[in-house]
Amino acid sequence: MKLNHIYSLMTSALLLFGACTPDDHDFGGAQYSSENLVAPNAYTVTIDGNKVHLASKISGCTPLWVTPNGRSQESELTLELPFAGDYEVTFGAETRAGTVYGEPYKFTLGQNDFGLLSDDKWFYLADNNFHTGDKLPDAATLAAGISKKWYPCDADYGLGCTGPVMYMSPYDPDNDGKGFTADDEANLVYKDITFGRDNWAPNWDPGFQSWLIPETDPYMDSYMQFSMDAKNGCVATVYRGESGSKGASTGSNMTGKFNLALTDKTKPSISFTDCYALHNISFDEVCANYTQDIQIIELTPYYLSLVTRRTNSEGNWYIVWNFVSEEVIQTHGECIPKEDAGLIDKAEPVLPIFDNLDTDLFTIEADGVTYVGSQMTFTIDEEMPYEWMWWNGSPSVTAWQGVTGGDYTAAWAPAAGDDIGDFELVISKASDGSYDYTAGETEGKLTITDGKLVFDNEITILTASNDFRTVTVTGKEFTVMSCEPGESMMIGIPSSTDDKGNTDSYLVAKLNYKQISAGQTGPTVVPLTDNYSDEGITWTENGCVRLAFHHYGDGGNGIFKDAASVKLKKGQTIKVTFKLKEGVITWSQTPKCALIDNNIKTTWEPGCFDMDDAVTVNVNGETTVTLKNTTGATQKFTATCLDLSIQFDGYGEGDYTDMFESVSCIIE
């Protein structure tokens, strides 16, 4: 990752423009010497106590400042320098030959103005000895210098986080469900994040995850050290562990400057020069900005949270980076006073309680009548097949919350396979009061007790995989996280525990009650277009006329209106009925036809016409041809093809592109 990439990009862009010229001087040449870029010719320096005002006299391009408070590209800026001491400012500009800086402008402040450090946040951040309620450090202490180290959060210290990184909704920062609408998401409307934990809450606290940041990750050796003294000003010393494992890592060492912007007390921020806000190496490309105006959303003597905005292909979101002070690490959190107003007394996980779970599981509505049956069938919700439910113990929330929201496009949440439509969990009451079950190919006895479903054999509900990870919902004991009689239930297995050993997240499968209403049974009509004669829809191949329902892969075409929605589950049959136009084709003998694909049958012309599902075409009326899914798994056609093939060479003559009068398709 390149540091100060914002400046680098800006510098490159400036090459496209003409040379910069101070207001009263001719700097129009192709190259500038450093002697030109000095005060007072190119800029002015005005000192008022410990406030230093800088003003560029260059027009037509962006000035480049290097100051005790970091870099800047503003035309005018004011430095607040609380410490007495010797300082320097360097001014630069972009020329056609590259970046040129003038000689530093050196100045001396003969006095301290610690009134510029009246906000406690300076000392929470950079003074290891400063705590809530303490008096501000005296002048001698500040002149000599103060410093403080921050490490990625490595445990649940009751601070409102359980690990080094969390996620927060940009549309609903306080996670109360009131600030989010579909319009917000569509228009990327971002709500403000206000400083202080009473004003925001994560929408996901993953703790430690093997695929995200595990407990042994080299990043857990990382730290940021903030120092302030009269000689060096505000210094950030950063180490990031990048390889190896915790306790034996190697990585990057950086020393730069930091600057706090505290004018808006509700939105404090920090900027870095020659280093960056700490984050793990795998997140280098997740967020575009780790240096400028990083918002501080929480800062106490023990806890620091910074926010960066995700900008990669996974979409906009807020990433919360959690840090604890060195004192917290050294004392394992014992230094944290529970009465501190900035801390959160996090509630322990509380599982849902079901008073009548054994009845609720068998309750369903059919044709407007609710009744309790003796057998119930559950299928996987294809829109949200699985979810991670994590315990948000913040006082304002205290609830189990999901993570994916039904979106399985991210690397960490792979999409489930098409075969999830084939899974059924059947639970029935036995005559002796016990419960029997069938789950896929597994069957046996089931116990319903204390909000759990306990199977006598391990069952696998689903598996989801991509190139990065595999998620499997499998086990013998499942905790019921929700149950809406007649609608759905969510059952899961433990995914993580807190520092007290309590399960604080579950990997759950969402199961829907299989409806038995007569109104909800019957074949599915597949929507088709009537563009039979369009180019690439009807053609001849292998001496046969082909009609494409979908052909040539993901970018293909055909008469399916929505090929991606066509799913043929195991055992289901796709049935096509078509009628030919009279008089278009002159038939010399009666042809046969067949549905052909490369998922199920995989037999093309002419062999497909010798198979059992090939039929004789009614050239004067309707013909129905079928294809049954005998593969044992759900099949889709977007990545492959499905065509209707009719024998033609030696059977008929005429304009085959105009031979179809009507075509319909159902799945049953």
C-alpha positions as CSV (number, residue, x, y, z in Angstrom):
1,M,0.0,0.0,0.0
2,K,1.5,3.4,-1.0
3,L,1.4,6.1,1.6
4,N,0.0,9.5,0.9
5,H,-1.6,8.2,-2.3
6,I,-4.0,11.2,-2.3
7,Y,-1.0,13.5,-2.7
8,S,0.7,11.3,-5.2
9,L,-2.4,11.2,-7.4
10,M,-2.9,15.0,-7.1
11,T,0.7,15.6,-8.0
12,S,0.4,13.4,-11.1
13,A,-2.7,15.2,-12.2
14,L,-1.1,18.6,-11.9
15,L,1.4,17.6,-14.7
16,L,-1.5,17.9,-17.1
17,F,-1.8,21.7,-16.5
18,G,0.4,24.7,-17.1
19,A,3.0,26.0,-14.8
20,C,2.0,27.8,-11.5
21,T,2.7,31.5,-11.1
22,P,2.8,33.7,-8.0
23,D,0.6,36.7,-8.2
24,D,3.3,39.2,-8.6
25,H,6.1,37.2,-10.2
26,D,6.9,35.6,-13.5
27,F,7.3,31.8,-12.8
28,G,6.2,30.8,-16.3
29,G,9.2,28.7,-17.1
30,A,9.2,24.9,-17.5
31,Q,11.3,24.5,-14.3
32,Y,11.3,26.2,-11.0
33,S,14.2,26.4,-8.6
34,S,13.8,26.0,-4.9
35,E,14.9,29.6,-4.5
36,N,11.7,30.8,-6.1
37,L,9.4,28.9,-3.7
38,V,10.3,30.8,-0.5
39,A,8.6,33.4,1.7
40,P,7.6,36.1,1.2
41,N,7.7,35.8,-2.6
42,A,5.6,32.5,-3.0
43,Y,3.8,32.6,0.4
44,T,3.5,34.5,3.6
45,V,3.8,33.4,7.2
46,T,2.0,35.4,9.9
47,I,2.6,34.5,13.5
48,D,0.1,35.4,16.2
49,G,1.2,33.9,19.5
50,N,1.2,30.2,18.9
51,K,-1.1,30.4,15.9
52,V,0.7,30.5,12.6
53,H,-1.2,31.6,9.5
54,L,0.1,30.4,6.1
55,A,-1.1,31.9,2.8
56,S,0.0,30.8,-0.7
57,K,0.6,33.5,-3.4
58,I,0.6,31.0,-6.2
59,S,-2.4,30.8,-8.5
60,G,-3.4,28.3,-11.1
61,C,-2.3,25.1,-9.2
62,T,-2.5,23.5,-5.8
63,P,0.2,24.4,-3.3
64,L,2.0,21.7,-1.4
65,W,2.7,22.4,2.3
66,V,4.8,20.4,4.8
67,T,4.1,21.7,8.3
68,P,4.5,20.6,11.9
69,N,0.8,19.5,11.8
70,G,1.3,17.5,8.6
71,R,0.9,18.1,4.9
72,S,-1.8,20.2,3.3
73,Q,-2.9,21.5,-0.1
74,E,-5.0,24.4,1.0
75,S,-4.3,27.9,-0.2
76,E,-4.5,29.2,3.3
77,L,-4.3,27.4,6.6
78,T,-3.7,28.2,10.3
79,L,-1.4,26.0,12.5
80,E,-2.1,25.8,16.2
81,L,1.2,24.9,17.9
82,P,0.8,24.6,21.6
83,F,4.5,24.0,22.3
84,A,7.3,26.5,22.4
85,G,10.2,25.6,20.2
86,D,11.9,25.8,16.8
87,Y,9.7,25.0,13.8
88,E,9.8,25.1,10.0
89,V,7.4,25.1,7.1
90,T,8.3,23.9,3.6
91,F,6.4,25.1,0.6
92,G,6.3,23.4,-2.8
93,A,4.7,23.4,-6.2
94,E,4.4,21.0,-9.2
95,T,6.4,21.9,-12.3
96,R,6.7,20.2,-15.7
97,A,9.9,18.7,-14.4
98,G,8.3,17.4,-11.2
99,T,7.7,18.5,-7.7
100,V,10.0,21.3,-6.4
101,Y,10.1,22.5,-2.8
102,G,11.7,25.6,-1.5
103,E,14.1,25.8,1.4
104,P,12.3,25.5,4.8
105,Y,11.1,28.6,6.4
106,K,12.3,28.4,10.0
107,F,10.7,30.2,13.0
108,T,10.7,30.1,16.7
109,L,7.9,30.2,19.2
110,G,9.2,31.5,22.5
111,Q,6.3,30.5,24.6
112,N,3.9,27.6,25.3
113,D,0.2,28.1,24.7
114,F,-1.3,25.0,26.3
115,G,-4.7,26.6,26.1
116,L,-4.7,25.2,22.6
117,L,-4.8,21.8,24.3
118,S,-7.9,22.4,26.3
119,D,-9.8,19.4,24.9
120,D,-9.3,16.2,26.9
121,K,-9.1,14.2,23.6
122,W,-5.5,15.3,23.1
123,F,-4.5,13.6,26.3
124,Y,-6.8,10.6,26.1
125,L,-5.0,10.0,22.8
126,A,-1.4,10.8,23.6
127,D,-0.9,10.7,27.4
128,N,-0.6,7.3,29.1
129,N,-1.0,8.9,32.5
130,F,-4.1,10.9,31.8
131,H,-7.5,9.5,32.9
132,T,-11.1,10.8,33.2
133,G,-11.4,13.7,35.7
134,D,-7.6,14.3,35.9
135,K,-6.2,17.8,35.7
136,L,-4.5,18.7,32.4
137,P,-0.7,18.0,32.4
138,D,1.4,20.9,33.6
139,A,3.6,23.0,31.4
140,A,6.8,21.1,32.4
141,T,5.3,17.8,31.6
142,L,4.0,18.9,28.2
143,A,7.3,20.5,27.3
144,A,9.2,17.4,28.1
145,G,6.7,15.3,26.1
146,I,4.0,12.7,26.6
147,S,3.1,9.6,24.7
148,K,0.7,6.6,24.6
149,K,0.4,3.3,22.7
150,W,-2.7,1.8,21.3
151,Y,-3.1,-1.9,20.2
152,P,-5.9,-3.6,18.3
153,C,-8.5,-4.8,20.7
154,D,-7.8,-8.4,21.6
155,A,-10.7,-9.3,23.9
156,D,-14.1,-8.3,25.2
157,Y,-13.2,-5.8,27.9
158,G,-16.8,-4.6,28.3
159,L,-16.0,-1.6,26.1
160,G,-18.6,-2.5,23.5
161,C,-16.4,-4.5,21.1
162,T,-15.0,-8.1,21.2
163,G,-12.3,-7.8,18.6
164,P,-10.2,-5.5,16.4
165,V,-12.8,-4.7,13.7
166,M,-16.5,-4.2,13.5
167,Y,-19.0,-3.1,10.8
168,M,-21.5,-0.3,10.9
169,S,-24.3,0.6,8.6
170,P,-23.8,3.9,6.8
171,Y,-27.6,4.3,6.6
172,D,-28.3,3.5,10.3
173,P,-25.3,4.3,12.5
174,D,-27.2,3.7,15.8
175,N,-28.5,0.4,14.4
176,D,-32.0,1.0,15.7
177,G,-33.7,0.1,12.4
178,K,-35.2,3.6,12.1
179,G,-32.6,5.2,9.9
180,F,-32.6,2.8,7.1
181,T,-34.9,2.7,4.0
182,A,-34.6,1.1,0.6
183,D,-34.3,4.6,-0.9
184,D,-31.3,5.3,1.4
185,E,-29.5,2.2,0.0
186,A,-30.4,2.9,-3.6
187,N,-29.2,6.5,-3.4
188,L,-26.3,5.9,-1.1
189,V,-27.5,8.3,1.5
190,Y,-25.2,8.3,4.5
191,K,-26.3,9.3,8.0
192,D,-23.9,11.3,10.2
193,I,-21.9,9.4,12.8
194,T,-21.9,11.4,16.0
195,F,-19.1,11.0,18.5
196,G,-19.8,8.8,21.6
197,R,-21.0,5.3,22.0
198,D,-24.6,6.4,22.9
199,N,-25.0,7.6,19.4
200,W,-23.8,4.6,17.3
201,A,-23.8,0.8,17.4
202,P,-22.3,-1.8,15.1
203,N,-24.5,-3.8,12.8
204,W,-22.0,-6.6,13.2
205,D,-19.3,-7.4,15.7
206,P,-17.5,-10.5,14.3
207,G,-14.9,-10.8,17.1
208,F,-12.2,-13.1,15.8
209,Q,-12.9,-15.0,12.7
210,S,-10.4,-17.2,10.8
211,W,-11.3,-15.6,7.5
212,L,-11.2,-12.1,8.8
213,I,-8.7,-11.4,11.6
214,P,-7.9,-14.5,13.7
215,E,-6.5,-14.2,17.2
216,T,-3.1,-15.3,16.0
217,D,-3.0,-12.8,13.1
218,P,0.3,-10.8,13.0
219,Y,-1.8,-7.7,12.9
220,M,-2.5,-8.3,16.6
221,D,1.2,-7.3,17.3
222,S,0.6,-3.9,15.7
223,Y,0.4,-0.6,17.6
224,M,0.1,3.2,17.1
225,Q,2.1,5.4,19.5
226,F,1.0,9.1,19.7
227,S,3.6,11.5,21.1
228,M,3.6,15.2,21.7
229,D,6.6,17.4,22.7
230,A,8.0,20.9,22.2
231,K,10.6,19.8,19.7
232,N,8.8,17.4,17.5
233,G,5.2,18.4,17.8
234,C,2.6,15.6,17.2
235,V,4.3,12.4,16.2
236,A,2.7,9.1,15.2
237,T,4.9,6.0,15.4
238,V,3.2,3.0,13.8
239,Y,4.2,-0.7,13.6
240,R,2.0,-3.1,11.6
241,G,2.5,-6.8,11.8
242,E,2.1,-8.3,8.3
243,S,3.5,-11.8,8.3
244,G,4.2,-14.6,10.7
245,S,1.9,-14.9,13.7
246,K,1.1,-12.9,16.8
247,G,4.1,-12.8,19.1
248,A,6.6,-13.4,16.3
249,S,5.5,-11.1,13.5
250,T,7.4,-9.0,11.0
251,G,6.0,-6.0,9.3
252,S,6.3,-2.2,8.6
253,N,7.6,0.5,10.8
254,M,6.5,4.1,10.1
255,T,7.1,7.5,11.7
256,G,5.0,10.4,10.7
257,K,2.8,13.2,12.0
258,F,-0.8,13.3,13.2
259,N,-3.2,16.2,13.6
260,L,-6.5,16.3,15.4
261,A,-9.4,18.4,14.1
262,L,-11.6,19.1,17.1
263,T,-13.5,22.2,15.9
264,D,-16.7,20.2,15.6
265,K,-17.0,18.5,18.9
266,T,-19.5,16.0,17.6
267,K,-17.2,14.8,14.7
268,P,-13.6,14.8,15.8
269,S,-11.1,13.5,13.2
270,I,-7.5,12.6,12.9
271,S,-5.2,12.9,9.9
272,F,-1.8,11.3,9.2
273,T,1.2,12.3,7.2
274,D,3.9,9.7,6.2
275,C,2.0,6.9,8.0
276,Y,-1.6,5.8,8.2
277,A,-4.4,4.8,10.5
278,L,-3.7,1.2,11.6
279,H,-5.5,-1.6,9.7
280,N,-4.6,-5.1,8.8
281,I,-2.8,-5.9,5.5
282,S,-5.7,-7.7,3.9
283,F,-7.8,-4.5,4.2
284,D,-5.3,-2.3,2.2
285,E,-7.6,-2.3,-0.8
286,V,-10.9,-2.4,1.1
287,C,-10.8,1.4,1.9
288,A,-9.3,4.1,-0.3
289,N,-8.5,6.4,2.5
290,Y,-6.6,5.6,5.6
291,T,-4.8,9.0,6.0
292,Q,-7.0,12.0,5.8
293,D,-9.8,13.1,8.1
294,I,-10.4,9.7,9.7
295,Q,-13.4,10.1,12.0
296,I,-12.9,9.3,15.7
297,I,-16.2,7.9,17.0
298,E,-15.1,6.9,20.4
299,L,-12.1,8.0,22.6
300,T,-11.7,7.3,26.3
301,P,-8.5,6.7,28.3
302,Y,-8.9,3.0,27.4
303,Y,-10.7,2.8,24.1
304,L,-10.2,4.3,20.7
305,S,-12.5,3.7,17.6
306,L,-11.7,5.0,14.2
307,V,-14.0,4.7,11.1
308,T,-13.0,4.2,7.5
309,R,-15.4,3.8,4.6
310,R,-15.3,0.6,2.5
311,T,-14.8,1.5,-1.2
312,N,-14.1,-1.9,-2.8
313,S,-16.4,-4.1,-4.9
314,E,-18.3,-5.3,-1.8
315,G,-20.0,-1.9,-1.7
316,N,-20.1,1.1,0.6
317,W,-20.1,0.4,4.4
318,Y,-18.3,1.7,7.5
319,I,-15.4,-0.3,9.0
320,V,-14.8,0.4,12.7
321,W,-11.3,-0.1,13.9
322,N,-11.1,-0.8,17.6
323,F,-8.0,-0.1,19.8
324,V,-7.3,-0.4,23.5
325,S,-4.5,1.3,25.4
326,E,-1.3,-0.4,26.4
327,E,-2.5,-0.2,30.0
328,V,-5.5,-2.3,29.2
329,I,-3.3,-4.9,27.5
330,Q,-0.9,-5.0,30.4
331,T,-3.6,-5.4,33.1
332,H,-5.9,-7.6,31.0
333,G,-8.6,-4.9,31.4
334,E,-8.4,-4.6,35.2
335,C,-7.5,-1.0,34.9
336,I,-10.9,-0.1,33.5
337,P,-13.2,1.4,36.1
338,K,-16.7,0.1,35.4
339,E,-18.2,3.4,36.6
340,D,-16.4,5.3,33.8
341,A,-19.1,7.2,31.9
342,G,-17.5,6.3,28.6
343,L,-17.7,2.6,29.1
344,I,-20.5,0.1,28.3
345,D,-21.7,-2.6,30.6
346,K,-22.5,-5.2,28.0
347,A,-25.3,-7.5,28.6
348,E,-24.6,-11.3,28.4
349,P,-26.3,-13.2,25.6
350,V,-29.9,-14.3,26.2
351,L,-31.4,-16.9,24.0
352,P,-35.0,-16.7,22.8
353,I,-37.6,-18.5,25.0
354,F,-40.4,-20.6,23.4
355,D,-43.2,-21.6,25.8
356,N,-44.8,-24.1,23.3
357,L,-42.1,-25.0,20.8
358,D,-43.3,-28.6,20.5
359,T,-46.7,-27.1,19.4
360,D,-45.4,-24.2,17.4
361,L,-43.4,-26.5,15.2
362,F,-46.6,-28.3,14.1
363,T,-48.8,-25.3,13.7
364,I,-49.8,-24.1,10.2
365,E,-52.5,-22.3,8.3
366,A,-54.1,-24.0,5.4
367,D,-56.9,-22.4,3.4
368,G,-57.4,-19.8,6.1
369,V,-57.7,-22.3,8.9
370,T,-55.0,-22.7,11.6
371,Y,-54.5,-26.1,13.0
372,V,-51.8,-28.3,14.7
373,G,-50.7,-31.2,12.6
374,S,-48.8,-34.4,13.3
375,Q,-46.2,-33.9,10.6
376,M,-44.5,-30.8,9.2
377,T,-42.1,-30.3,6.3
378,F,-39.5,-27.6,6.2
379,T,-37.6,-26.3,3.2
380,I,-34.6,-23.9,2.9
381,D,-35.4,-20.3,2.3
382,E,-33.8,-19.7,-1.1
383,E,-33.6,-15.9,-0.6
384,M,-31.9,-16.1,2.8
385,P,-30.7,-19.7,3.2
386,Y,-28.3,-19.0,6.1
387,E,-27.2,-16.2,8.4
388,W,-24.9,-15.3,11.3
389,M,-26.9,-14.2,14.3
390,W,-24.7,-12.3,16.8
391,W,-25.5,-10.9,20.2
392,N,-25.5,-7.1,20.3
393,G,-25.3,-6.6,24.1
394,S,-25.2,-2.8,23.9
395,P,-27.7,-1.4,26.4
396,S,-29.7,0.4,23.7
397,V,-30.0,-2.8,21.7
398,T,-29.7,-6.2,23.5
399,A,-30.8,-8.3,20.6
400,W,-29.7,-11.0,18.2
401,Q,-28.9,-9.4,14.9
402,G,-28.1,-10.7,11.4
403,V,-25.2,-9.9,9.2
404,T,-25.7,-10.8,5.5
405,G,-29.2,-9.3,5.0
406,G,-29.7,-11.9,2.3
407,D,-26.7,-10.6,0.3
408,Y,-24.3,-13.5,-0.7
409,T,-22.1,-11.6,-3.1
410,A,-19.2,-10.9,-0.7
411,A,-16.2,-13.2,-0.4
412,W,-16.9,-14.0,3.3
413,A,-20.6,-14.9,2.5
414,P,-20.6,-17.4,-0.4
415,A,-23.8,-18.1,-2.2
416,A,-25.5,-21.5,-1.5
417,G,-25.6,-24.1,-4.2
418,D,-28.7,-24.6,-6.4
419,D,-29.3,-28.0,-4.6
420,I,-30.7,-26.2,-1.5
421,G,-34.1,-26.4,-3.2
422,D,-33.9,-30.2,-2.9
423,F,-33.5,-30.3,0.9
424,E,-36.5,-31.1,3.1
425,L,-36.6,-31.6,6.8
426,V,-39.7,-33.7,7.8
427,I,-40.6,-33.8,11.5
428,S,-43.4,-36.1,12.6
429,K,-45.0,-37.2,15.9
430,A,-44.7,-40.9,16.7
431,S,-47.5,-42.8,18.4
432,D,-45.4,-43.1,21.6
433,G,-45.1,-39.3,21.9
434,S,-41.6,-39.2,20.5
435,Y,-40.5,-37.5,17.3
436,D,-39.2,-38.9,14.0
437,Y,-37.4,-37.0,11.3
438,T,-36.1,-37.3,7.8
439,A,-33.4,-34.8,6.7
440,G,-32.3,-35.4,3.2
441,E,-30.9,-39.0,3.2
442,T,-30.7,-39.1,7.0
443,E,-33.5,-40.2,9.3
444,G,-34.0,-41.1,12.9
445,K,-35.3,-39.8,16.2
446,L,-35.5,-36.2,17.3
447,T,-35.7,-34.6,20.8
448,I,-37.3,-31.1,21.3
449,T,-36.1,-29.6,24.6
450,D,-35.0,-26.3,26.1
451,G,-35.3,-24.4,22.8
452,K,-33.2,-27.0,20.9
453,L,-33.7,-29.6,18.3
454,V,-31.4,-32.6,19.1
455,F,-31.0,-35.2,16.3
456,D,-29.7,-38.7,17.0
457,N,-27.5,-38.4,13.8
458,E,-25.6,-35.5,12.4
459,I,-27.5,-33.8,9.6
460,T,-26.2,-31.3,7.0
461,I,-28.7,-28.7,6.0
462,L,-26.6,-26.8,3.5
463,T,-23.2,-26.0,2.2
464,A,-22.1,-22.7,0.5
465,S,-18.7,-22.3,-1.1
466,N,-16.6,-19.9,-3.2
467,D,-12.9,-19.5,-3.9
468,F,-12.3,-18.0,-0.4
469,R,-14.3,-20.1,2.1
470,T,-16.9,-22.8,2.7
471,V,-19.8,-22.4,5.1
472,T,-21.6,-25.6,6.3
473,V,-24.6,-25.7,8.5
474,T,-24.2,-29.2,10.0
475,G,-24.5,-30.8,13.4
476,K,-26.7,-32.9,15.8
477,E,-27.8,-30.1,18.2
478,F,-29.4,-27.0,16.8
479,T,-30.6,-24.0,18.8
480,V,-33.9,-22.5,17.7
481,M,-33.3,-18.7,17.2
482,S,-36.8,-17.9,15.9
483,C,-40.0,-19.7,15.2
484,E,-43.0,-18.1,13.4
485,P,-45.6,-20.9,13.4
486,G,-46.7,-21.7,9.8
487,E,-44.1,-19.3,8.4
488,S,-40.4,-20.0,9.2
489,M,-37.9,-20.9,11.8
490,M,-34.2,-20.3,12.2
491,I,-32.0,-23.0,13.8
492,G,-28.3,-22.8,14.3
493,I,-25.0,-24.0,15.6
494,P,-22.5,-22.1,17.8
495,S,-20.1,-19.9,15.8
496,S,-18.1,-18.0,18.5
497,T,-17.9,-17.4,22.2
498,D,-17.2,-14.4,24.3
499,D,-14.4,-14.1,27.0
500,K,-16.8,-15.8,29.5
501,G,-17.4,-18.8,27.4
502,N,-21.0,-17.7,26.4
503,T,-22.0,-18.4,22.8
504,D,-22.4,-15.0,21.3
505,S,-23.0,-15.9,17.6
506,Y,-24.7,-18.7,15.8
507,L,-24.5,-19.9,12.2
508,V,-28.2,-20.5,11.4
509,A,-30.2,-21.9,8.5
510,K,-33.5,-20.3,7.7
511,L,-36.2,-22.9,7.0
512,N,-39.7,-22.2,5.7
513,Y,-42.8,-24.3,6.4
514,K,-43.8,-26.1,3.3
515,Q,-47.3,-24.9,2.5
516,I,-50.0,-27.5,1.9
517,S,-52.7,-25.2,0.8
518,A,-54.3,-26.4,-2.4
519,G,-54.1,-22.9,-3.8
520,Q,-50.3,-23.1,-3.6
521,T,-49.8,-26.3,-5.5
522,G,-49.6,-27.0,-9.3
523,P,-47.2,-26.4,-12.1
524,T,-45.0,-23.3,-12.4
525,V,-45.6,-21.3,-15.6
526,V,-42.3,-20.1,-17.1
527,P,-42.5,-16.6,-18.7
528,L,-41.4,-16.6,-22.4
529,T,-41.0,-14.0,-25.1
530,D,-42.4,-14.5,-28.6
531,N,-39.3,-13.4,-30.5
532,Y,-39.0,-16.9,-32.2
533,S,-37.6,-15.4,-35.4
534,D,-35.0,-13.2,-33.9
535,E,-31.3,-13.7,-34.9
536,G,-29.7,-16.4,-32.8
537,I,-33.1,-17.7,-31.5
538,T,-34.0,-20.1,-34.3
539,W,-31.3,-21.6,-36.5
540,T,-30.2,-24.9,-38.0
541,E,-27.5,-27.2,-36.5
542,N,-26.7,-30.9,-37.1
543,G,-29.5,-30.9,-39.8
544,C,-32.1,-29.8,-37.2
545,V,-34.0,-26.7,-36.4
546,R,-33.0,-25.3,-33.0
547,L,-35.2,-23.0,-30.9
548,A,-33.2,-21.5,-28.0
549,F,-34.8,-21.2,-24.6
550,H,-31.4,-20.1,-23.4
551,H,-28.2,-20.7,-25.3
552,Y,-24.4,-19.8,-25.2
553,G,-23.9,-19.3,-21.4
554,D,-24.1,-16.3,-19.1
555,G,-24.2,-13.8,-22.0
556,G,-26.5,-15.9,-24.2
557,N,-30.0,-15.3,-25.4
558,G,-33.3,-17.2,-25.9
559,I,-37.0,-17.0,-25.2
560,F,-36.8,-17.3,-21.4
561,K,-37.7,-13.9,-20.1
562,D,-35.6,-14.4,-17.0
563,A,-33.3,-17.4,-17.5
564,A,-31.6,-16.9,-14.1
565,S,-34.9,-17.6,-12.3
566,V,-35.6,-21.0,-14.1
567,K,-34.7,-23.7,-11.6
568,L,-35.5,-27.4,-12.3
569,K,-35.3,-29.2,-9.0
570,K,-34.5,-32.9,-8.8
571,G,-37.3,-35.0,-10.0
572,Q,-39.1,-32.1,-11.6
573,T,-40.0,-32.0,-15.3
574,I,-39.9,-29.1,-17.7
575,K,-42.7,-29.4,-20.2
576,V,-42.8,-27.4,-23.5
577,T,-45.9,-27.2,-25.8
578,F,-45.5,-25.6,-29.2
579,K,-47.5,-25.2,-32.4
580,L,-46.2,-24.7,-35.9
581,K,-47.6,-22.2,-38.4
582,E,-49.5,-23.8,-41.3
583,G,-48.0,-23.6,-44.8
584,V,-44.6,-22.3,-43.8
585,I,-42.8,-25.6,-44.0
586,T,-43.5,-28.3,-46.6
587,W,-43.0,-31.6,-44.8
588,S,-41.9,-34.7,-46.8
589,Q,-42.0,-36.9,-43.7
590,T,-43.0,-36.4,-40.1
591,P,-40.0,-35.3,-37.8
592,K,-39.3,-36.0,-34.2
593,C,-38.3,-33.5,-31.6
594,A,-36.6,-33.4,-28.2
595,L,-35.5,-31.0,-25.5
596,I,-31.7,-31.0,-25.3
597,D,-29.2,-29.6,-22.8
598,N,-25.8,-30.2,-21.5
599,N,-26.7,-30.6,-17.8
600,I,-29.2,-33.5,-17.7
601,K,-29.4,-35.4,-21.0
602,T,-26.1,-34.3,-22.6
603,T,-27.1,-36.1,-25.8
604,W,-27.3,-34.1,-28.9
605,E,-28.6,-34.8,-32.4
606,P,-29.1,-37.3,-33.8
607,G,-28.9,-39.5,-30.7
608,C,-31.4,-37.4,-28.7
609,F,-34.2,-38.6,-31.1
610,D,-33.6,-42.2,-30.1
611,M,-34.2,-41.5,-26.4
612,D,-37.4,-42.2,-24.5
613,D,-38.4,-38.5,-24.2
614,A,-38.2,-37.8,-27.9
615,V,-41.7,-37.4,-29.5
616,T,-43.2,-37.2,-32.9
617,V,-44.1,-33.6,-34.0
618,N,-47.8,-32.9,-34.8
619,V,-47.1,-30.7,-37.8
620,N,-50.8,-29.7,-37.9
621,G,-51.4,-29.0,-34.2
622,E,-49.8,-28.8,-30.8
623,T,-46.9,-30.9,-29.7
624,T,-45.7,-31.4,-26.1
625,V,-42.2,-32.5,-25.3
626,T,-40.7,-33.0,-21.8
627,L,-37.3,-33.2,-20.0
628,K,-37.1,-34.7,-16.5
629,N,-34.3,-33.7,-14.1
630,T,-32.8,-37.1,-13.1
631,T,-29.5,-35.7,-11.8
632,G,-30.4,-35.6,-8.1
633,A,-29.7,-31.9,-7.8
634,T,-31.3,-28.6,-8.9
635,Q,-30.3,-27.5,-12.4
636,K,-30.1,-24.0,-13.9
637,F,-29.5,-23.1,-17.6
638,T,-27.9,-19.6,-17.5
639,A,-24.3,-21.0,-17.6
640,T,-25.2,-23.7,-20.2
641,C,-28.2,-24.1,-22.5
642,L,-31.6,-25.5,-23.2
643,D,-32.9,-25.9,-26.7
644,L,-35.8,-27.5,-28.6
645,S,-34.5,-29.5,-31.5
646,I,-36.6,-30.7,-34.5
647,Q,-35.4,-32.9,-37.3
648,F,-35.4,-30.9,-40.6
649,D,-32.9,-31.9,-43.3
650,G,-34.6,-34.6,-45.4
651,Y,-37.9,-33.9,-43.5
652,G,-39.0,-30.4,-44.6
653,E,-38.3,-27.3,-46.7
654,G,-39.2,-23.6,-46.0
655,D,-38.4,-20.6,-43.9
656,Y,-37.6,-22.3,-40.6
657,T,-37.1,-18.9,-38.8
658,D,-40.8,-18.2,-39.2
659,M,-42.2,-21.7,-38.4
660,F,-43.3,-21.3,-34.8
661,E,-46.8,-19.9,-34.1
662,S,-46.7,-20.4,-30.3
663,V,-44.6,-21.8,-27.5
664,S,-45.4,-22.3,-23.8
665,C,-43.4,-23.8,-20.9
666,I,-44.2,-25.1,-17.4
667,I,-42.3,-26.9,-14.7
668,E,-44.0,-29.5,-12.6
